[in-house]
Amino acid sequence: MVGIGCIILIREWIKLCNSSFKQTLFGIIYIVISCFCLIQLRLIDNLGYETVLALFLIVWASDTGAFVVGSFFGGKKLAPHISPNKTWSGFFGGILFAILVGLLIALIIKRNTIGAITIMSANIGIISQAGDLLESYVKRLNGKKDSGTLIPGHGGLLDRVDGLLPAATIIWLIGYFLPQKSFLLWV
């Protein structure tokens, strides 16, 4: 299932970056590595499903929080040349929503490491928004408003996973280099 998703993402990226071989190659490598990391997270014994589900929920919360808080409060622009609608209030709102969802997950699964969950959820929120900015930057480089047409009205499929791809990669890398694998569900 993820393999098919990876192929669709690569196809969308190629359509987006058809003007530059380097951008296209970077995108393919970026998507393949991110999909590999997401699959590796899912394959973790005992907690793979829960870790991936938590990652999805926190990334979605960050994206939603950034939109809701940014729309409500407005304010100084975060990166006006890359994404003119993103604000600093939205950035911090995304982090706050990510933390709140992480804490809710901790309560549901009855984990006692609130500090670790808070720090990891905040980092996932930051990484997710950085992925969003990266995708916006590539769209600007190529003079495109949307990354594709597969999901009409949503900016394309890449817009739906722009925060998930780097978050999955970073979470897997952290877990890979931590010998005790304590990143699993941030316990």
VENLINUR-V61856 format. One record per residue. N is the residue number from 0. RES is the residue in one letter. D_FIRST is the distance of its C-alpha to the first C-alpha in Angstrom with 1 decimal. Layout:
# VENLINUR-V61856
<<N:RES:D_FIRST> <N:RES:D_FIRST>>
This chain:
# VENLINUR-V61856
<<0:M:0.0> <1:V:3.8> <2:G:5.4> <3:I:5.3> <4:G:6.4> <5:C:8.7> <6:I:10.1> <7:I:10.9> <8:L:12.5> <9:I:14.4> <10:R:15.6> <11:E:16.8> <12:W:18.5> <13:I:20.2> <14:K:21.6> <15:L:22.8> <16:C:24.5> <17:N:25.7> <18:S:29.2> <19:S:28.8> <20:F:27.4> <21:K:27.5> <22:Q:25.5> <23:T:22.9> <24:L:22.8> <25:F:22.8> <26:G:19.8> <27:I:17.7> <28:I:18.7> <29:Y:18.2> <30:I:14.7> <31:V:13.7> <32:I:15.8> <33:S:14.4> <34:C:10.7> <35:F:12.2> <36:C:14.3> <37:L:11.7> <38:I:9.9> <39:Q:13.6> <40:L:14.5> <41:R:12.1> <42:L:13.5> <43:I:17.0> <44:D:19.1> <45:N:20.2> <46:L:19.2> <47:G:15.6> <48:Y:14.2> <49:E:17.5> <50:T:17.6> <51:V:14.3> <52:L:15.4> <53:A:18.8> <54:L:17.6> <55:F:15.9> <56:L:19.0> <57:I:21.4> <58:V:19.9> <59:W:20.0> <60:A:23.5> <61:S:24.7> <62:D:23.6> <63:T:25.3> <64:G:28.3> <65:A:28.9> <66:F:28.9> <67:V:31.1> <68:V:33.5> <69:G:33.8> <70:S:34.5> <71:F:37.0> <72:F:38.9> <73:G:38.4> <74:G:40.5> <75:K:40.4> <76:K:37.6> <77:L:35.2> <78:A:34.6> <79:P:36.3> <80:H:35.8> <81:I:32.1> <82:S:31.2> <83:P:34.4> <84:N:33.3> <85:K:32.2> <86:T:34.9> <87:W:35.9> <88:S:36.1> <89:G:32.5> <90:F:31.5> <91:F:33.4> <92:G:32.1> <93:G:28.5> <94:I:29.5> <95:L:31.4> <96:F:28.6> <97:A:26.2> <98:I:29.0> <99:L:29.6> <100:V:26.1> <101:G:26.0> <102:L:29.3> <103:L:28.2> <104:I:25.3> <105:A:28.0> <106:L:30.2> <107:I:27.6> <108:I:26.6> <109:K:30.3> <110:R:30.2> <111:N:33.5> <112:T:32.6> <113:I:33.0> <114:G:34.1> <115:A:31.1> <116:I:28.7> <117:T:30.7> <118:I:30.7> <119:M:27.1> <120:S:26.1> <121:A:28.6> <122:N:27.3> <123:I:23.7> <124:G:25.4> <125:I:27.2> <126:I:24.4> <127:S:22.2> <128:Q:25.2> <129:A:25.8> <130:G:22.3> <131:D:23.3> <132:L:26.5> <133:L:25.0> <134:E:23.0> <135:S:26.2> <136:Y:28.2> <137:V:26.1> <138:K:26.5> <139:R:30.2> <140:L:30.6> <141:N:29.3> <142:G:31.2> <143:K:28.2> <144:K:28.0> <145:D:24.3> <146:S:21.4> <147:G:20.1> <148:T:20.5> <149:L:17.0> <150:I:17.9> <151:P:21.7> <152:G:24.0> <153:H:21.6> <154:G:22.2> <155:G:18.9> <156:L:15.3> <157:L:16.5> <158:D:19.1> <159:R:16.6> <160:V:15.1> <161:D:18.2> <162:G:19.3> <163:L:16.1> <164:L:15.6> <165:P:19.1> <166:A:19.2> <167:A:16.3> <168:T:18.0> <169:I:21.4> <170:I:20.5> <171:W:19.0> <172:L:22.1> <173:I:24.4> <174:G:23.0> <175:Y:23.2> <176:F:26.8> <177:L:28.0> <178:P:29.1> <179:Q:29.2> <180:K:25.6> <181:S:27.2> <182:F:24.6> <183:L:22.4> <184:L:22.7> <185:W:25.7> <186:V:28.0>>
